[in-house]
Amino acid sequence: MQYMDMHGITPATGAQPAPIVLGGNVFGWTADRDASFAVLDAFVAAGGTLIDTADSYSQWAPGNSGGESETIIGAWLAGRGDGPPVAIAGKVSQSKHRPGLAPDNIRAAIADSLARLGRTSIELYYAHFDDEDRPIEEIARAFSQLRDEKLIAEIGVSNFSAERIAAWLDVAEREGLHGPTVIQKEYSLMERGIEADVIPLARERGLTVMTYYSLARGFLTGKYRDGATVDSPRAQAAAAYLDDRGHAVLAALDEVAARHQAAPAAVALAWLAVRPAVGGVIASARDTGQLSDVLAAARVRLSEEDVARLDAASATTTAAR
């Protein structure tokens, strides 16, 4: 666990808030090269150390083919010179050019990603989504081999079921392989489904959880209110949370944010940062203005009363959507 210890990302107990991880999904999409560079510079200047990306980012945007985020990050890394160490988390399986988790595809995809990043190795590498028809033993061996060859430092698993994660861990233990040390899943005040299975598994087996959609597609920024119009590609998805539970969560966020003189986004991220097993809270920003609210989460220290208020408002249901 040398890499994870170096970056302070160890299985969390809730006593020490988890760090903010910069999401790179907007780079090459809603943030062009210059805006992305500004966000990256500001993140590192504030003490950030881990940037999360994927080979598929952002192939969904018109004119893109995938790999744009990695290319931008690679160009930024090449031009930044000496400075604090920066770690990269990447992913494989969703690129339209390198789909799935066949061993040959994993090997080709990591080579492509490293070339775009201008790196010879990557600190954390995820299986982005499960390839359910493929034996878990085959996936486990392929990722372990990447660690043996020092192409990656740690293995992550993203968007897998708790059952498939447990099966991977069992294979690694049985065969003496390097197993996953990080789980990445959607988790927020609005999406608490992983508390039923993934969080208990992570705590039992000693894995760290990294959260994505930590602001519920932007809903927890507080911008999405009845009658409000927000210019964002995520506006429709975020506005879907405006039901009775969403209104209750926004009211709780407003109350707690007022006590701390902080933005709702900062409070929502601070709540995640002290959840059991959470070792990193991923959030993206398309400009430095958005980033300031994200970074402010590191300065918010919620009281037990604050946490209880947010828990109660968001716990109407813990079933995954």
Secondary structure per residue as TSV (DSSP state, phi and psi in degrees):
chain	resnum	aa	ss	phi	psi
A	1	M	-	360.0	28.5
A	2	Q	H	-58.7	-46.1
A	3	Y	H	-62.8	-47.8
A	4	M	H	-63.4	-39.5
A	5	D	H	-63.6	-38.8
A	6	M	H	-61.5	-36.0
A	7	H	T	-97.9	7.5
A	8	G	T	70.1	17.3
A	9	I	-	-104.2	84.5
A	10	T	-	-117.9	161.3
A	11	P	-	-50.2	121.8
A	12	A	-	-86.7	146.5
A	13	T	-	-104.0	-11.4
A	14	G	S	99.5	-16.2
A	15	A	S	-74.2	-37.3
A	16	Q	S	-111.4	117.4
A	17	P	-	-57.5	141.1
A	18	A	-	-73.0	150.1
A	19	P	-	-74.9	159.8
A	20	I	E	-81.5	133.9
A	21	V	E	-111.6	133.4
A	22	L	E	-83.0	120.4
A	23	G	E	-79.7	130.9
A	24	G	-	-100.7	14.4
A	25	N	T	-68.8	-21.4
A	26	V	T	-87.1	-14.0
A	27	F	B	-69.0	123.9
A	28	G	T	84.8	3.6
A	29	W	T	-121.3	-90.4
A	30	T	T	-86.6	-10.0
A	31	A	B	-120.3	118.9
A	32	D	-	-76.5	-175.4
A	33	R	H	-58.1	-48.3
A	34	D	H	-64.5	-44.0
A	35	A	H	-65.1	-38.8
A	36	S	H	-63.6	-43.6
A	37	F	H	-60.4	-41.1
A	38	A	H	-64.7	-41.5
A	39	V	H	-65.4	-44.8
A	40	L	H	-62.1	-43.7
A	41	D	H	-60.4	-45.2
A	42	A	H	-67.8	-36.6
A	43	F	H	-62.9	-48.1
A	44	V	H	-67.8	-39.5
A	45	A	H	-60.3	-29.1
A	46	A	T	-85.8	1.3
A	47	G	T	101.9	4.4
A	48	G	-	-67.9	146.2
A	49	T	-	-129.7	-13.9
A	50	L	E	-127.6	128.4
A	51	I	E	-117.6	128.8
A	52	D	E	-104.0	128.9
A	53	T	-	-143.6	-172.4
A	54	A	-	-160.9	156.0
A	55	D	T	-69.5	-18.0
A	56	S	T	-87.7	-11.2
A	57	Y	T	-76.6	127.0
A	58	S	T	-122.5	79.5
A	59	Q	T	-68.5	-13.7
A	60	W	T	-78.8	-16.2
A	61	A	S	-79.8	140.7
A	62	P	T	-54.4	131.9
A	63	G	T	87.2	-9.3
A	64	N	-	-94.9	156.2
A	65	S	-	-125.3	1.2
A	66	G	S	103.1	149.8
A	67	G	-	89.5	-2.8
A	68	E	H	-63.0	-41.2
A	69	S	H	-62.6	-47.3
A	70	E	H	-61.6	-39.5
A	71	T	H	-63.3	-43.7
A	72	I	H	-64.7	-45.0
A	73	I	H	-62.6	-40.7
A	74	G	H	-61.4	-42.8
A	75	A	H	-65.3	-38.9
A	76	W	H	-65.4	-44.6
A	77	L	H	-59.8	-41.4
A	78	A	H	-65.7	-29.0
A	79	G	H	-99.3	-2.7
A	80	R	S	-85.0	-16.1
A	81	G	-	69.2	-154.6
A	82	D	S	-71.3	148.0
A	83	G	-	173.4	-177.7
A	84	P	S	-58.6	147.4
A	85	P	-	-62.6	140.7
A	86	V	-	-122.8	131.2
A	87	A	E	-105.0	149.3
A	88	I	E	-120.6	135.5
A	89	A	E	-111.8	124.8
A	90	G	E	-120.6	177.9
A	91	K	E	-147.6	157.0
A	92	V	E	-137.7	145.6
A	93	S	B	132.2	-21.6
A	94	Q	B	-105.6	-7.7
A	95	S	-	-63.5	134.9
A	96	K	S	-67.6	-16.2
A	97	H	S	-89.5	-26.2
A	98	R	S	-134.7	63.6
A	99	P	B	-80.6	147.9
A	100	G	S	87.7	-179.3
A	101	L	-	-122.6	32.6
A	102	A	-	-64.9	142.3
A	103	P	H	-52.9	-43.7
A	104	D	H	-64.9	-35.3
A	105	N	H	-70.1	-41.2
A	106	I	H	-58.7	-44.2
A	107	R	H	-66.1	-42.0
A	108	A	H	-66.8	-38.5
A	109	A	H	-67.6	-41.4
A	110	I	H	-65.6	-35.9
A	111	A	H	-63.6	-43.0
A	112	D	H	-62.3	-45.8
A	113	S	H	-64.1	-44.4
A	114	L	H	-62.2	-37.2
A	115	A	H	-64.7	-43.6
A	116	R	H	-66.6	-36.6
A	117	L	H	-79.4	-16.1
A	118	G	T	70.0	32.9
A	119	R	-	-120.2	159.0
A	120	T	S	-100.3	-9.6
A	121	S	-	-157.0	164.2
A	122	I	E	-130.1	143.8
A	123	E	E	-73.5	-36.7
A	124	L	E	-142.0	129.0
A	125	Y	E	-131.2	122.2
A	126	Y	E	-101.4	145.9
A	127	A	E	-77.6	110.4
A	128	H	-	-67.3	-51.4
A	129	F	S	-134.7	154.5
A	130	D	-	-67.8	149.4
A	131	D	-	-112.1	82.0
A	132	E	T	-65.4	-22.2
A	133	D	T	-81.3	-6.8
A	134	R	S	-97.7	135.6
A	135	P	-	-58.8	136.2
A	136	I	H	-63.3	-28.5
A	137	E	H	-60.8	-39.8
A	138	E	H	-66.4	-42.9
A	139	I	H	-65.0	-44.7
A	140	A	H	-60.7	-43.3
A	141	R	H	-67.2	-39.3
A	142	A	H	-63.9	-43.9
A	143	F	H	-69.5	-39.4
A	144	S	H	-61.6	-37.1
A	145	Q	H	-63.2	-37.5
A	146	L	H	-61.6	-37.2
A	147	R	H	-69.4	-41.9
A	148	D	H	-58.2	-35.6
A	149	E	T	-87.2	3.5
A	150	K	T	61.1	27.5
A	151	L	S	-80.6	-25.0
A	152	I	E	-136.5	154.7
A	153	A	E	-98.0	-34.3
A	154	E	E	-139.8	153.4
A	155	I	E	-105.6	134.3
A	156	G	E	-122.4	157.2
A	157	V	E	-130.9	128.2
A	158	S	E	-125.5	132.6
A	159	N	S	64.2	20.8
A	160	F	-	-87.0	154.9
A	161	S	-	-70.4	159.6
A	162	A	H	-59.8	-35.2
A	163	E	H	-65.8	-43.1
A	164	R	H	-72.1	-33.5
A	165	I	H	-63.4	-46.6
A	166	A	H	-61.4	-39.6
A	167	A	H	-63.4	-40.8
A	168	W	H	-62.1	-46.1
A	169	L	H	-61.3	-39.7
A	170	D	H	-65.0	-42.4
A	171	V	H	-61.4	-45.7
A	172	A	H	-60.4	-41.8
A	173	E	H	-67.7	-41.9
A	174	R	H	-67.8	-38.1
A	175	E	H	-100.3	2.3
A	176	G	T	69.5	34.7
A	177	L	-	-95.7	163.0
A	178	H	-	-72.9	125.0
A	179	G	-	-103.5	171.6
A	180	P	-	-62.9	144.7
A	181	T	-	-118.4	-9.6
A	182	V	E	-134.3	137.1
A	183	I	E	-114.3	131.2
A	184	Q	E	-112.9	125.7
A	185	K	E	-146.3	157.3
A	186	E	E	-67.7	131.8
A	187	Y	-	-160.4	131.0
A	188	S	S	-166.6	178.0
A	189	L	S	-58.0	-27.5
A	190	M	S	-93.8	-15.9
A	191	E	-	-131.9	93.5
A	192	R	-	-113.9	16.7
A	193	G	G	-59.8	-30.6
A	194	I	G	-70.8	-11.6
A	195	E	G	-65.1	-18.9
A	196	A	G	-82.4	-26.4
A	197	D	T	-140.1	-49.7
A	198	V	H	-69.9	-43.9
A	199	I	H	-61.7	-48.2
A	200	P	H	-58.8	-38.6
A	201	L	H	-63.2	-45.4
A	202	A	H	-60.5	-42.4
A	203	R	H	-68.0	-39.1
A	204	E	H	-69.0	-39.2
A	205	R	H	-101.2	1.3
A	206	G	T	77.4	33.6
A	207	L	-	-101.7	157.3
A	208	T	E	-96.5	142.4
A	209	V	E	-106.2	128.0
A	210	M	E	-104.8	131.0
A	211	T	E	-98.5	137.7
A	212	Y	E	-122.2	169.5
A	213	Y	S	47.8	41.8
A	214	S	T	-64.1	-21.4
A	215	L	T	-107.9	22.1
A	216	A	G	51.6	55.4
A	217	R	G	58.8	27.8
A	218	G	G	98.1	-11.4
A	219	F	G	-58.3	-38.1
A	220	L	G	-79.7	2.4
A	221	T	G	-72.3	-18.2
A	222	G	T	87.3	1.3
A	223	K	-	-74.7	-24.1
A	224	Y	-	-94.9	101.5
A	225	R	-	-128.1	166.6
A	226	D	T	-57.8	126.7
A	227	G	T	85.4	-7.1
A	228	A	-	-82.9	144.2
A	229	T	-	-115.0	122.8
A	230	V	-	-119.1	128.5
A	231	D	-	-84.6	91.4
A	232	S	S	-155.6	142.9
A	233	P	T	-62.3	-18.7
A	234	R	T	-97.8	6.0
A	235	A	H	-58.4	-44.1
A	236	Q	H	-64.1	-44.3
A	237	A	H	-66.0	-41.1
A	238	A	H	-67.1	-42.8
A	239	A	H	-65.7	-19.7
A	240	A	T	-64.0	-17.4
A	241	Y	T	-82.1	-2.4
A	242	L	-	-79.7	62.2
A	243	D	S	-110.5	-168.6
A	244	D	H	-59.1	-41.8
A	245	R	H	-66.9	-41.2
A	246	G	H	-61.2	-41.6
A	247	H	H	-63.4	-39.0
A	248	A	H	-65.6	-39.8
A	249	V	H	-66.7	-42.5
A	250	L	H	-62.7	-39.3
A	251	A	H	-63.8	-41.4
A	252	A	H	-66.1	-42.2
A	253	L	H	-60.4	-44.9
A	254	D	H	-59.6	-42.4
A	255	E	H	-64.4	-48.2
A	256	V	H	-69.2	-40.1
A	257	A	H	-61.6	-38.1
A	258	A	H	-65.0	-37.9
A	259	R	H	-64.4	-34.1
A	260	H	H	-99.6	1.0
A	261	Q	T	50.6	49.7
A	262	A	-	-130.6	163.1
A	263	A	-	-74.9	150.3
A	264	P	H	-53.7	-38.3
A	265	A	H	-59.8	-42.8
A	266	A	H	-63.0	-39.3
A	267	V	H	-68.4	-43.1
A	268	A	H	-60.8	-40.3
A	269	L	H	-71.9	-37.1
A	270	A	H	-64.2	-36.0
A	271	W	H	-61.9	-44.5
A	272	L	H	-63.5	-37.4
A	273	A	H	-65.3	-15.7
A	274	V	T	-113.4	13.0
A	275	R	S	-74.3	147.5
A	276	P	T	-56.1	134.0
A	277	A	T	78.3	-11.1
A	278	V	E	-76.1	124.3
A	279	G	E	-117.3	-0.2
A	280	G	E	-167.7	135.7
A	281	V	E	-114.3	110.5
A	282	I	E	-86.7	130.6
A	283	A	E	-146.8	141.1
A	284	S	E	-108.1	163.5
A	285	A	-	-149.9	131.0
A	286	R	S	-88.2	-9.0
A	287	D	S	-154.3	171.6
A	288	T	H	-70.2	-23.1
A	289	G	H	-65.3	-47.1
A	290	Q	H	-63.0	-38.5
A	291	L	H	-62.3	-33.8
A	292	S	H	-61.6	-39.0
A	293	D	H	-68.4	-36.2
A	294	V	H	-64.5	-48.6
A	295	L	H	-66.4	-27.4
A	296	A	G	-63.1	-20.4
A	297	A	G	-59.6	-31.3
A	298	A	G	-66.9	-18.8
A	299	R	G	-97.8	-6.0
A	300	V	-	-91.4	124.3
A	301	R	-	-116.3	104.3
A	302	L	-	-77.1	140.6
A	303	S	-	-81.3	168.5
A	304	E	H	-59.7	-36.6
A	305	E	H	-64.5	-42.4
A	306	D	H	-59.9	-48.9
A	307	V	H	-61.9	-42.8
A	308	A	H	-62.9	-38.5
A	309	R	H	-64.1	-44.2
A	310	L	H	-70.0	-39.9
A	311	D	H	-58.2	-48.0
A	312	A	H	-64.0	-41.1
A	313	A	H	-68.2	-32.5
A	314	S	H	-96.4	-5.7
A	315	A	T	-97.9	22.0
A	316	T	T	-55.5	-39.6
A	317	T	-	-146.6	144.2
A	318	T	-	-110.9	11.1
A	319	A	S	-74.8	139.0
A	320	A	-	-66.3	143.3
A	321	R	-	-75.1	360.0
